[in-house]
Amino acid sequence: MNVTDKIVLVTGGANGIGRGLCERFAAEGAARVFVADIDYDTAETVANSINGKAYRLDVADEANCRTVVAEILGEAGRIDVVCSNAGIGGAEGSLEVLNEVWQKLYEINVLSHVYLARAVFPSMIARGAGAFSITASAAGLLTHPTVVPYAVSKHAAVALAESLAIEFAEKGIYVSCLCPQGVKTNLIATAEGEPENFLTAGAITVEECAEAVVRAFERESFLILPHPEVADYIVKKAANYERWLESLRNLRADVLRSKPNCG
């Protein structure tokens, strides 16, 4: 699967990984790239730079997802590739995190993929072809030591991608799941004067992330790991869960000690 001559929709396409994907798909010769984001002005800037088209999209609104997909189908006649990429970070903590925060993360990081799949799969099934990629996170395979609601939502996103891959392969739909660690976006940015986030040392650029996606598409791989070491971490986690939990406890303690209000 490659994106040359394909009609592509990227959600969360205005910034970060989404922007990198839009620009790379255009460079790969996509017939059209549709850039969807709640930040419409920035999405339009990205779309104009790649001769694409922008849509204002709140991925937590199922009706909005259906409307955008319907309008693209009406204009382009088909959607070949969807990168369900929109997502948000979360507050630190677990039990003390407000219900509203948990709910928002669930709606944007999990349900948005359900809404988009519901909207676009019927047309892909009718054609017997299509690709649908969910942007999750290495936190969905391993976890995050402090940002618990985020990690939980990304675990759910991985599980959803697995389920879609199992159910819809026979319908001709290639499903993949993108699980990077640190990518140089606002999600891992630190404020001036703050210590570096523990993910920043090994962080890759959005261009490197997009490269991994394009290469994985060519192989039709389910799991896309821009950081290959994550595969080793998964094996170590499964081989000795107790040791893995202890290492995460130690990492959590290190992270908390590095915070200004903990010194």
C-alpha positions in Angstrom: 0.0 0.0 0.0 1.3 3.4 -0.9 -0.3 6.8 -1.1 0.7 7.7 -4.6 -2.5 8.8 -6.5 -4.6 8.2 -3.3 -7.2 10.3 -1.7 -6.1 10.8 1.9 -7.8 12.2 5.0 -5.7 13.1 8.0 -7.3 14.2 11.3 -5.3 16.4 13.6 -3.5 17.5 10.5 -2.8 21.0 11.5 0.1 20.3 13.8 2.6 17.8 15.0 2.5 14.3 13.6 -0.6 15.1 11.6 1.1 17.9 9.8 4.1 15.8 9.1 1.9 13.1 7.6 0.1 15.6 5.4 3.3 17.0 4.0 4.9 13.6 3.4 1.8 12.2 1.7 1.7 15.2 -0.6 5.4 14.7 -1.4 4.7 11.0 -2.1 2.3 12.0 -4.8 -1.1 11.6 -3.2 -3.9 12.7 -5.5 -5.4 14.9 -2.7 -4.8 15.4 1.0 -7.6 16.6 3.1 -6.4 18.2 6.3 -9.0 18.0 9.1 -8.5 19.7 12.5 -10.5 21.7 15.1 -7.8 24.4 14.5 -9.1 25.3 11.1 -6.9 28.3 10.4 -3.7 26.3 10.8 -5.2 23.4 8.9 -6.0 25.7 6.0 -2.4 27.0 6.1 -1.1 23.4 5.9 -3.6 22.5 3.1 -2.7 25.5 1.1 1.0 24.6 1.3 0.4 21.2 -0.2 -2.4 22.0 -2.6 -4.9 20.1 -0.3 -8.1 21.1 1.3 -8.9 21.9 5.0 -11.9 21.0 7.0 -12.9 22.1 10.5 -13.4 18.9 12.5 -14.2 18.2 16.1 -13.3 14.5 16.2 -15.3 14.0 19.4 -18.5 14.9 17.5 -19.7 11.9 15.6 -22.1 14.0 13.5 -19.2 16.3 12.5 -17.1 13.2 11.5 -19.9 11.9 9.3 -20.5 15.3 7.7 -16.8 15.8 6.8 -16.5 12.2 5.4 -19.7 12.7 3.3 -18.4 16.0 1.9 -15.1 14.5 0.9 -16.8 11.5 -0.7 -19.1 13.8 -2.5 -16.1 15.9 -3.8 -13.5 13.2 -4.4 -15.7 10.1 -5.0 -13.7 8.0 -2.6 -11.3 8.0 0.4 -8.5 5.6 0.1 -6.5 6.3 3.2 -7.5 7.7 6.6 -5.1 8.6 9.3 -7.2 8.9 12.4 -4.4 10.9 14.1 -6.1 13.5 16.3 -5.4 13.2 20.0 -4.6 15.1 23.2 -2.3 14.7 26.2 -3.6 14.4 29.7 -3.2 15.5 33.3 -0.8 13.8 35.6 -2.1 11.4 38.2 -4.8 8.8 38.3 -7.5 8.6 40.9 -7.4 12.4 41.6 -7.9 13.3 38.0 -11.3 14.8 37.4 -14.0 12.8 35.7 -14.3 15.5 33.0 -10.6 15.0 32.1 -11.0 11.2 31.9 -14.1 11.7 29.7 -12.4 14.1 27.3 -9.4 11.9 26.8 -11.7 8.9 26.1 -13.8 10.9 23.6 -10.8 12.3 21.7 -8.3 9.5 22.0 -10.6 6.5 21.6 -14.2 7.3 20.5 -13.0 9.6 17.7 -11.5 6.5 15.9 -14.8 4.7 16.3 -16.7 7.7 14.8 -14.4 8.0 11.9 -14.4 4.3 11.1 -18.2 4.2 11.2 -18.3 7.1 8.8 -15.7 5.8 6.3 -15.8 2.0 6.4 -19.0 1.6 4.5 -17.5 3.2 1.4 -14.3 1.3 1.7 -16.2 -2.0 2.1 -18.3 -1.2 -1.0 -15.1 -0.8 -3.0 -13.3 -3.7 -1.3 -10.2 -1.5 -0.5 -9.0 1.1 1.9 -6.5 1.8 4.6 -7.3 3.1 8.1 -4.5 4.0 10.5 -4.9 4.9 14.2 -2.3 7.0 15.9 -1.9 5.6 19.4 1.4 5.7 21.3 4.1 3.6 22.8 2.2 4.4 26.0 -0.6 2.2 24.7 1.8 -0.7 24.5 4.0 -0.1 27.6 2.3 2.7 29.7 3.3 6.1 31.1 4.6 6.4 34.6 2.7 9.6 35.5 0.1 10.6 32.9 -2.3 7.8 33.7 -5.5 8.8 31.8 -3.5 9.3 28.7 -1.9 5.9 28.9 -5.2 4.2 29.6 -6.8 5.9 26.5 -3.9 4.9 24.3 -4.2 1.3 25.5 -7.8 1.4 24.4 -6.8 2.9 21.0 -4.4 0.0 20.4 -7.1 -2.5 21.4 -9.5 -0.8 19.0 -7.0 -0.9 16.2 -6.4 -4.6 16.8 -10.1 -5.3 16.7 -10.6 -3.4 13.5 -7.6 -5.2 11.9 -9.1 -8.6 12.9 -12.7 -7.8 11.8 -12.2 -5.9 8.5 -9.2 -7.5 6.8 -11.6 -9.8 4.9 -13.4 -6.7 3.7 -10.2 -5.4 2.0 -9.4 -2.8 4.7 -5.8 -2.5 5.8 -5.7 -1.3 9.4 -2.5 -0.1 11.2 -1.6 1.4 14.5 1.1 4.0 14.9 2.8 3.9 18.3 5.7 6.3 18.6 7.5 7.3 21.8 8.7 10.9 22.0 8.1 13.0 18.9 9.1 16.6 18.8 5.6 18.1 19.1 3.8 20.2 21.7 2.8 17.1 23.6 6.3 16.6 25.0 7.4 20.2 25.0 8.7 21.7 28.2 8.3 25.3 29.4 11.4 27.5 29.7 13.3 26.7 32.8 11.7 23.3 33.4 13.8 20.1 33.3 13.7 18.0 30.1 10.8 15.6 29.7 12.1 12.0 30.0 10.9 11.4 26.4 12.8 14.3 24.8 16.3 12.6 24.8 15.2 10.0 22.2 12.5 12.1 20.5 12.3 12.0 16.7 11.1 14.6 14.3 7.6 14.5 12.7 9.4 13.9 9.4 11.1 10.8 10.8 7.7 9.6 12.1 6.1 10.1 8.7 8.9 8.2 7.1 8.2 5.2 9.4 4.5 5.4 8.4 5.2 5.4 4.7 7.5 2.5 5.0 5.1 0.5 7.2 2.3 1.2 4.7 4.5 -0.3 1.9 4.8 -3.5 4.0 1.2 -3.3 5.2 2.4 -3.7 8.7 -0.1 -3.5 11.5 2.2 -2.1 14.2 4.1 1.0 13.2 7.1 1.6 15.6 9.1 4.7 14.7 11.2 3.8 17.7 12.3 0.2 17.0 13.4 -0.3 20.6 9.8 -0.3 21.7 9.5 -3.8 20.3 12.3 -4.9 22.7 10.5 -3.2 25.6 7.3 -5.1 24.8 9.2 -8.4 24.9 10.9 -7.6 28.2 7.5 -6.5 29.6 5.9 -9.8 28.7 8.9 -11.9 29.8 9.0 -10.4 33.4 6.1 -8.3 34.4 7.3 -7.9 38.0 10.6 -6.5 36.9 8.9 -4.3 34.3 6.6 -2.8 37.0 9.5 -2.2 39.3 11.4 -0.3 36.5 8.3 1.9 35.9 8.1 2.6 39.6 11.7 3.7 39.6 11.1 5.8 36.5 8.0 7.4 38.1 10.1 8.3 41.1 12.8 9.9 38.9 10.3 11.9 36.9 8.6 13.2 40.1 11.9 14.1 41.7 12.9 16.1 38.6 9.9 18.4 38.9 10.5 21.9 40.4 7.9 21.6 43.1 9.4 18.3 44.3 12.9 19.6 44.9 
